[in-house]
Structures are given as structure tokens and as C-alpha cells.
Amino acid sequence: MTAAKSPIASQLIRAAKKLAKEVDELSFADPVTHVYNPLSYAWKAHQAYLSLISEKPPAVLFLGMNPGPWGMAQTGVPFGEIAAARDFLGLSSPVDRPDNEHPKRPVEGYDCQRSEVSGRRLWGLFQERYKTRGKFFARHFVTNYCPLVFMEASARNRTPDKLPIDERKPLDAACDRHLKSVIRILDPQHVVGIGVYAEKCLQRALDDSDGKANLSRILHPSPASPAANKDWAGKVTQQLIDAKIWKA
């Protein structure tokens, strides 16, 4: 899938291309030794994902932090756990490899045997509630704030908030511009931060724009969060009901 399905998808694709180029121009120092940009090496796959958006603007925009090494880094899909991207979203685009690939974090695309827990939980909840991707995308969309994956020499994942301020500022500036573009394109009724970091990013974007979306937050599905390891789906469902995004 290479062509956009809707004018909204076309706008998102143009915005993503711009973001990909901007972040590729940034540099990062130790302890970061490897940086993956799936908007570059997995562009066809990411474009296919963007093309799933409904012809009508979605009412709800979910925002995550950045790709995981076993999720979007493999599939080009936000929270792109392989089985969910393949079976629920119906995506299977081939993915190239980053230029500077960490030997412990190979990009194998849909051949990767690892599963991203966060993506399995997030897309699993959406699949359980909406059954088909069409019903989900009719009202929702999911994206990430930062498109880059950061790794240390040990292959340890390093999240954007842990970068030194001189590296974080230009990255945040590019990602803020892109997020504001996405909000302007979609004009959602609700924006939902998947975790505290994403909520703060959304708050900045709303403060600097004319957007009047309702801001809320859900518990991040990462297994690193003890609260997420016990009935994450039930807790998040209730959070979305309390925010008047989902019905009981």
C-alpha cells in the first residue's frame, strides 16, 4: 500500500516526511550509540499505517512517547506489536534496516519473533472493543510524539526524556511542530496521552495552538509500570469512560 486513502492521510504523510528529515539532521552523543528512525528505513510501512485513517477526522487522538525496539522499530506502526499490526491492522509492508544497526537489536520486520508488550496490550484492548480496524479508525487514531529509538552500547533502550537538555531541545522543537501539525490536521475532540510524558507533550501543543480538544491521560501499558501489570485493560477502559471518550 503506497497511495493515501484520503486527503487527511495525504496531509499526515507529508507531515511525517518533514519530521523524518528534521530528526535525521540531529545528532546524539554517548551514552546513546545507535539511533533508529523508522520513518526513514520503514517509511513504506509507516505510510501504509497512516493510510488507514478514516476519510473523516477521528474524534480521538492517542499519543505515545516513542517507538519500542520490538514494536514500531520493526513494523513502522506506533505500538506496532507484530501480531497486532499483521492480524488486526492488516499490515505487512516490507521494512528495510537502519544504517547503524545494533547487533542485539536487529530489525527483522514481520519476521521478528519478539513481541512488544505495550503494543500487545494497547492494540489488544482496541481489538477487543472494536473487533475490526475499520470500526476503531472510524473514531480513533494513534501516533507517537518522537519517531526515534535510542539505544546505548549495551542495547539498553533510552527514552527521549533521559536525553541531555542540549540534545532534547532541538528534538522537542521538531516533535512539537509535528504534533501541532497533526492536531491541526485532525482537529480531534479528545487527545489522550498514553502516560505522563505524552500528556505533557499534548498540553504544550494545545497551549500553543487554537485547538480546543479535551486532554486526558491513560495508564501506559509498559510492563515496567507495576500498575500496568494488573488488569491494565480494565483500568484504561474505566479511564476512557470517566473521560467521556468511551461509553460504559
N, C-alpha and C positions, 0 to 999 in steps of 0.2 A: 504494500500500500504506500503510494508516494504522493498522491494528489489529496488535497484537502477536501473534506466533505462539505464544508460550509464556509461562508465568509468569516465567521468567528474563528474557525480553525486556521484560516489563512493568516489572520492577524496574530494569532498566538504563535504560529510558525515563524513569522517574520520577527516577532519579539524575541523568540528563543534563539534564532540565528544571531541576532545582535548581541544577546547576552553571552552566547558561546564565544564569540570573537573577543568580547571585552574581557572575560575572565581568562582567556588564553594568553592575554598580554601581561597578566600578573605573574609575579614570582614569589616563591616561598622558600624559606631557609630552614636549616635544622631547628627542631628535630624532624620536620617534615622532609622526607626524601623522595616520595612518589606522590604525584597528583594525577587523578583520573578525571577527565571531563567527558562524561557520556553524551553530552550534547554535541561532541565532536566525533569520537570514534563510533558511537552508537546513534548517530543522527537519524538514519533511516528508521530505526526502531522508535526513537522518540517522536519523530514526525508522525509515524503511524499511530502512536498513542494520542497525540494532540488531535489527530483527525477523528477520534472517537467522540469528540464533544458534540453536543446537540446543536441543531440549527438555531435553537432558541437559547439565549443566555441562561446558564444554570442559576438557580436561586442560592445555591450553597457552594462556597469555595473552601476546601480543606487545604491547609498549608503545613508541610513538614519542614524539617531543618535542611537536610542534605542527603544525598544518596548513601545507601549502605553498600559495602563491598560484595554482598551476596544478593542484593536486590537490584536497584536501578543501575548499578555498575555493570551488571550482567545483561539486563534486558532493555535499558533505556526508558523504563517505566517508573514513575515515582512509587516508592514502596513496592518495587516490582518483583515480588516473590515469584519464582519461575512458574510454579503450577498455577497460581492465580492469574498471572499475565497470559499464560497459554490457554488455560481452560475456561476461566471466567471472562477475561477480556478478549480472547480470541486472537491474540497477537503471537507472532512467531518470526518477526523480521530478523535477518542475519545481523550479527554485530561484529565489527572489526575489533582490533586490540589497541590499547593505548601505546604510545611510543615507548614510554618508560614504564614497563610493566614489572610489578613486584613479583618475584618468583613464588612467594607464598600467597599471593592474591591474583591468580591468573583470571583473565576474562575469557570465559568459555561460552558465553551467551546461554542459549537454552539447553546446552549440553552440561551446564554446571549442575553438580549433584548436591550442592549445598542449598539450604533453604533459609531465607531471611524471616525470622520470627515476627518482626514488626509488620512486614508486609503480609504474612500469612494471617495475622490477627486482623489487620485493618481490612484487607480485601475480603477476608473470610466473613467478617461482620456484614459488609456491604452485600456480598453474595447471598448470605443467609436471609437478609431482609428483603432484597430486591429481586433475587433469583436470576435476572438477566442483566447484562451490561446496559442494554438499551433503557431499561427502567431506571437504573441507577444514574446514567449520564443525562437522562431527561431533566434531572433536577440538581445534580451534583457534579463537581469536578475536583480533582486532586492534583496539586503541584508541590514542588519544593521551593524553598527560599533560595538556597545556594545549590548550584548544579555540580559542585566539585566534591570529590572524595580525597581526603588527605590521609596519608599513611606515613608512619615512622619506619626506620630501618628494620625494626623488629616485626613489621607488618601491623603493628597496633594502629587501630583507627583513631584519628584525631579530629574532633568535631570543630566546626568553624569558630565557635565561641572560645576555644582554647588557643587560638592563634594570637601572636603578639599584636598589639594595637596598630603598629605601623603596617602590618600586613592585613589586618582586619578592616581598617578604614576604607581602602580602595575597593576591597571585595564587597563590603557592605554597601558602598555607594553604587556599584554596578547592580547588585542584587536588589537594592531598594528601588532603583529606577525600573528594573524589570517588573518587580512586584506591583508597583504603581501602574505600570502599563497593563498588566494582567487585570487588575481591579477595574481600570478604566474600560478595558475591552469587554469584560464580563458584567460589570455593574451588578454584582450579586447583592441579594438581600441580607445574606449572612456570610461572614467569614469566620472560619474556625481554625484556631491554632492547634496543631497536634503537638501538645507540650508547651511549656512556658516560653521557650526560646522563640518558637514560631508565633506565639501570641504577641510577644513584644515586637516582632518584625511587622506584624499586621497593624499593631497600634501605631507604629511610626508611619506606615504607609497611609493609614486613614487620617492621621493628624496633618499630613502634608498634601492631602487631596480633598476633593469635594465629595468623596464617597460617603454615603450615609448608611453603610452596611452595619448590621448588628455584629459586634465582636464577641466571640465566646471561645472557650478552650475545652479540649478533651484530654483525658489522660493519654500520655504517649504509650504506644504498645510495646516499647522495648522491654525485653526481659531483664535489663539492667535496673529497671524500676520495680521494687518489691510489690508495690501496689498493683502493677500491671499483671502480675503472675497469679492473681486470684480473681477470677470472673471479670477479666478486662472487658469483654463484650457487654456484659450486663451493666457494668459501671458506666461505660461510654454511652450505651443506649439511653440510660437514665439521664446522663448529662445532656444529650441531644434533645430529649423530651423536655427537660427543665428549661432549655434554651429556646423552646418552641420551634425547633427545627424539624423534629420528628413527632409524630403522634403516638400516644401510648397504645 
